[in-house]
Every structure is written in structure tokens, then in C-alpha cells.
Amino acid sequence: MGRPKISVIGAGNVGSNTALFLFLKDLGDIQLYDINGDLAAGKALDIMHLASIWGTNSKVTGSGEIKDTADSDLVVITAGKRRTADMSRDDLLLQNAEIITSLVDTIQQESPRSYIIMVTNPLDVMTHLALEISNFSSSRVMGMSGVLDAGRLAFFIREKQNVAMENILTTVLGGHGDSMVPLSSSTFIGGRPLDEVMDSSSIEEVVERTRRAGGEIIKLMGMSSMYAPAAAVWKMAQAILRDEKLILPCSVYLQGQYKLSDVFLSVPVLLGQKGVEEIIELPLDNGDLKALHSSAEEVKELTRKLNIN
């Protein structure tokens, strides 16, 4: 088998940093596409100047021709309208749906054996749209959100507890937005449940900050986060391309799990060479299950606006 081909659609901050992470990890050859071809070509060339310095044989090319993404093994979609400080993720719905529809139509024609990792917001709905308009199986279409949200929760816990990151295990379920469900009951510090280490007010503080993390960054920078989302994509891509059988929280299509159907939400899944190889059902108490169902209803409300299901 030759080197995997990974296409990153969108050469903005998230897309270009995704290409950089994939390049630094030598996961394959990367095609960076953007409607602004010069931007994609310039960023690809800038990354390639790292090759001898970093010591990697990956190649990054950039163009404004979508046909250059043909025969990809994995496609990462970051393209779309940007979220501004006065916008919610949901405000982007109709604008980005049109963009995703056009892109996915091309992907299924030019790269029929690929996997899709969605980053474009509102993420869960755009991932559902990608599945709806393609002929791909649900195991090959997934969203990035859970890895990012769990990483944010872990960092905020670390700030409170001052322990090494590898000692913190977190899980975040639900939609990628204010209705996400950071699971304190499935969060551990050095093997100890979170509520044995932190008091309830501190737990609520880190949970709420996790929900607001995206907006906090926008207020500080005037733009969305870029490094952590790119790293989250790398982790998912590596799990698939190297068949790592890694359990990560990703936005996937639920068909009865957690008593939910016909909705994309972040839940723990096993990622390997077949994509989403297993959806893992955690035992949830009534409060967490109710919160997850509430999050699902918010996502479904948006999918209905796009006439999905």
C-alpha cells in the first residue's frame, strides 16, 4: 500500500494548521484545497520548507482545483463561513449547508473510498448533512468535536488541580455547542473519580468554562480557535490511518445507542482502519442521560431546518 493521501478542504487557520499537524506526524501526503488557490499553494509551500528541518518525507501541495483532491483516503472539511463574536454556531447553518453540499458531492465522486472528518460548524448538523447527501456508510463520516471538547475540559481541570495532563481522563458527550455534556461522572484524575478530588462548585466551574471555551477564544482573538481543533483532527486521522483502535469521543450517527436515533452527537467510539468500528455506550445516570437527550433535541431542531429526517 502506498502512502495515504489526505485532503484538507479549506486553507484558513484550522485547515492550514491541520495540514501542518498531519505533515509533522508524517501521516501521508497532503492536498490542501481552498477556493483561493494562491493561499492554499502558499501555505503548502511554507509547510514544505519545514521538511528538511523537521525530518519528514510527507508532501504538502496546495491548489484552488477541487479535482486535485481526487483519490483521497481521508478528507478533512474545514471550509465554511467564519464564526464571529456576535454569531452562534447555529447562525452559520444555512450558509455552510450550501458549501458542504457542494463539497461532499465532489468528494463522493472523486474519492469514493475515503473517510470524512467534519470540522465545519455547526459541526453535528454538517456531519449529518454530509452523510445524508452522500452514499457513504455512517462508519466513514464523523465529526471532530468530542476530542476537542474533552481536551478543553482536561486543560481546565489541570489548571485547578496542577497535575500532569496524562493523569486526567475526560469524556464529553452531546452536541458541539452550549448543550454539550461534559461527564464529570466519567472523568478521572489519576484513577480517582473527579468528585473525589474536586468540590462541586469547582466541577461546575470547569464544566461551564468548557461549554463556553469556543466563545471565550473568539472574544480574546476575534476569531475561532485553530490549534486545538487541528490537533483533534490529527488524533482522529492517525487512529484511522494507522488502525490504532483508539477510543475517542467523536460526533457519529446514533441508531438506538443511548436511546437516541437519527442524530449525530459526540460519544466514545473505537476508531480504526474501518473508521467508526464501534459506538461505546457508557452507563449514564438519569441526569446525564436527560442532558444528552436535551442536547440531541437541539441538534435535531437544526437538522429539521435543513429537511434532514
C-alpha positions in Angstrom: 0.0 0.0 0.0 1.3 3.5 -0.9 1.4 6.5 1.3 -2.1 7.6 2.3 -3.5 10.7 0.6 -5.2 13.2 2.9 -7.1 16.2 1.6 -7.8 19.2 3.8 -10.5 21.3 2.3 -10.2 24.9 3.4 -6.8 26.7 3.9 -7.9 29.0 6.7 -6.5 28.9 10.2 -7.9 25.5 11.1 -7.2 23.9 7.7 -3.6 25.1 7.4 -2.8 24.1 10.9 -4.4 20.7 10.3 -2.2 20.2 7.3 0.8 21.2 9.5 0.0 18.7 12.2 -0.6 15.9 9.7 2.7 16.8 8.0 4.7 16.9 11.2 3.3 13.5 12.2 4.2 12.1 8.7 0.8 10.5 8.2 0.8 10.7 4.4 0.8 13.2 1.5 -1.5 16.1 2.0 -3.5 18.1 -0.5 -4.6 21.5 0.8 -7.5 22.9 -1.2 -9.1 26.4 -1.0 -11.2 28.5 -3.3 -8.3 30.9 -3.0 -5.7 28.7 -4.8 -2.8 31.1 -4.1 -3.5 31.0 -0.4 -3.5 27.1 -0.4 -0.4 26.9 -2.5 1.5 29.5 -0.4 0.7 27.8 2.9 1.6 24.4 1.5 4.9 25.8 0.3 5.6 27.3 3.7 4.9 24.0 5.4 7.2 22.1 2.9 10.1 24.4 3.8 10.0 22.5 7.2 10.7 19.2 5.6 14.5 19.0 5.9 14.4 20.9 9.2 11.8 18.6 10.8 12.9 15.5 9.0 9.8 14.2 7.4 9.0 12.7 3.9 5.4 13.9 3.8 4.5 16.2 0.9 2.0 19.1 1.0 0.6 20.6 -2.1 -2.0 23.4 -2.3 -4.3 24.5 -5.1 -7.6 26.0 -6.0 -8.7 23.0 -8.0 -11.1 20.6 -6.2 -10.2 17.9 -8.7 -6.7 17.7 -7.0 -8.3 16.1 -4.0 -9.3 13.0 -6.1 -8.4 9.6 -4.8 -8.0 10.7 -1.2 -8.0 8.1 1.6 -9.3 10.7 4.1 -10.9 14.1 3.6 -11.0 16.8 6.3 -13.6 19.5 5.7 -12.8 22.8 7.4 -14.2 25.1 4.7 -17.1 27.4 5.6 -18.1 30.8 6.8 -16.3 32.0 9.8 -18.0 32.4 13.2 -17.7 36.0 14.6 -18.1 37.2 18.1 -21.8 38.0 17.7 -22.7 34.7 16.0 -23.6 31.4 17.5 -22.6 28.2 15.7 -26.2 27.8 14.7 -26.2 31.2 12.8 -23.9 29.5 10.3 -26.4 26.8 9.4 -27.8 27.8 6.0 -24.7 29.4 4.7 -22.4 26.5 5.4 -25.0 23.9 4.4 -24.7 25.1 0.8 -20.9 24.9 0.9 -20.9 21.4 2.4 -23.5 20.1 -0.1 -21.2 21.1 -3.0 -18.1 19.7 -1.4 -19.5 16.4 -0.4 -20.9 15.8 -3.8 -17.4 16.2 -5.3 -15.8 14.0 -2.6 -18.1 11.0 -3.2 -17.4 11.2 -6.9 -13.7 11.8 -6.8 -12.8 9.9 -3.6 -15.4 7.2 -3.2 -13.3 5.1 -0.7 -12.4 8.0 1.6 -13.4 8.8 5.2 -14.7 12.2 6.1 -13.9 14.2 9.2 -16.1 17.2 9.5 -14.9 20.4 11.3 -17.2 23.0 9.7 -19.8 24.4 12.1 -22.5 23.8 13.2 -20.5 20.6 13.3 -23.0 17.9 14.2 -25.5 19.1 11.7 -22.9 19.5 8.9 -21.7 16.0 9.6 -25.3 14.7 9.3 -25.8 16.6 6.1 -22.6 15.0 4.7 -24.0 11.5 5.4 -27.4 12.4 4.1 -26.3 13.6 0.7 -23.6 11.0 0.2 -23.7 7.3 -0.4 -21.1 6.7 2.3 -21.8 4.4 5.3 -22.1 6.0 8.7 -18.8 4.4 9.8 -17.0 6.7 7.3 -18.5 10.0 8.2 -17.7 11.6 11.6 -17.2 15.0 13.3 -14.2 16.2 15.2 -16.0 17.9 18.2 -15.6 15.4 21.1 -11.8 15.2 21.0 -11.6 19.0 21.2 -14.2 19.4 23.9 -12.6 16.7 26.1 -9.2 18.3 25.6 -10.6 21.6 26.8 -12.2 20.0 29.9 -8.9 18.3 30.7 -7.0 21.5 30.5 -9.4 23.4 32.8 -9.1 20.6 35.3 -5.4 20.8 35.1 -5.5 24.5 35.9 -7.4 23.7 39.0 -5.5 20.7 40.2 -2.0 21.3 38.9 -1.4 17.7 37.8 0.2 16.3 34.7 -2.2 16.0 31.7 -1.6 12.3 31.3 -3.2 11.8 34.7 -6.5 13.3 33.6 -9.1 11.3 31.7 -12.2 13.1 30.4 -15.3 12.5 28.4 -17.6 14.9 26.7 -20.9 13.9 25.1 -23.6 15.6 23.1 -23.7 18.4 20.5 -20.7 20.7 19.8 -22.2 23.8 21.5 -23.6 25.1 24.7 -25.7 21.9 25.2 -22.6 19.6 25.3 -22.5 17.3 28.3 -19.1 17.2 30.0 -19.3 14.0 32.0 -17.9 14.6 35.5 -19.0 11.1 36.4 -16.7 9.6 33.8 -13.8 12.0 34.4 -10.9 10.7 36.5 -7.7 12.2 37.9 -5.0 9.5 38.5 -7.8 6.9 38.5 -9.9 8.7 41.1 -13.3 10.0 40.2 -13.4 13.7 39.7 -15.9 14.3 42.5 -13.4 12.7 45.0 -10.8 15.3 44.1 -12.7 18.5 43.4 -15.7 20.0 45.2 -19.0 20.5 43.3 -18.6 24.3 42.8 -15.1 23.7 41.1 -16.5 21.0 39.0 -19.4 23.2 37.8 -16.9 25.9 37.0 -14.7 23.8 34.7 -17.8 22.3 33.1 -19.3 25.7 32.3 -15.9 27.0 31.1 -15.7 24.0 28.7 -19.1 24.8 27.3 -18.1 28.5 26.7 -14.5 27.8 25.6 -15.0 28.5 21.9 -16.7 31.8 22.6 -14.0 32.8 25.1 -11.3 32.4 22.4 -13.3 34.3 19.9 -13.7 37.2 22.4 -9.9 37.2 23.0 -8.7 36.8 19.5 -11.6 38.0 17.3 -11.5 34.6 15.6 -12.2 30.9 16.3 -9.6 28.6 17.8 -7.2 26.9 15.4 -4.5 24.9 17.1 -6.6 22.6 19.3 -9.1 21.7 16.6 -6.3 20.9 14.2 -4.7 18.6 16.8 -8.0 16.9 17.4 -8.3 16.1 13.7 -4.7 14.7 13.6 -5.5 12.4 16.5 -8.6 11.0 14.7 -6.8 10.8 11.4 -3.9 8.9 12.9 -6.2 6.4 14.7 -7.9 5.6 11.3 -4.9 5.6 9.0 -2.7 3.6 11.4 -5.5 1.3 12.6 -4.8 2.2 16.3 -8.2 1.0 17.7 -8.2 4.1 19.8 -11.3 5.1 21.8 -12.1 8.8 21.3 -15.3 10.9 21.6 -16.4 11.8 18.1 -19.6 13.1 16.5 -21.2 10.0 15.0 -24.6 8.8 13.8 -26.6 7.2 16.6 -29.1 4.5 15.7 -30.5 3.4 19.0 -27.5 4.0 21.2 -28.3 6.0 24.4 -32.0 5.6 23.3 -31.4 8.1 20.5 -31.7 7.7 16.8 -31.2 9.7 13.6 -28.9 12.2 15.1 -25.1 13.0 15.2 -23.7 13.5 18.7 -20.3 13.1 20.3 -20.0 9.8 22.1 -17.0 7.5 22.7 -16.2 5.4 19.6 -13.5 2.9 18.6 -11.5 4.3 15.6 -9.5 2.1 13.3 -9.0 1.2 9.7 -12.7 0.7 9.1 -13.5 4.2 10.5 -16.0 4.1 13.3 -15.7 0.4 14.3 -17.8 0.5 17.5 -20.0 3.0 19.3 -19.5 2.7 23.0 -22.4 3.1 25.4 -21.4 4.5 28.8 -23.7 3.8 31.8 -25.3 7.2 32.4 -27.3 8.4 35.4 -30.7 9.9 34.8 -29.3 13.5 34.9 -26.6 12.9 32.3 -29.0 10.9 30.1 -31.6 13.7 30.3 -28.9 16.3 29.4 -27.8 14.2 26.4 -31.3 13.9 25.1 -31.8 17.6 25.5 -28.6 18.2 23.5 -29.9 15.8 20.9 -33.1 17.7 20.5 -31.2 21.0 19.9 -29.2 19.3 17.2 -32.3 17.7 15.7 -34.1 21.1 15.6 -31.3 22.3 13.3 -31.4 19.2 11.1 -35.1 19.7 10.6 -34.4 23.2 9.2 -32.3 21.5 6.5 -35.1 18.9 5.9 -32.9 16.1 7.2 -35.0 13.3 8.7 
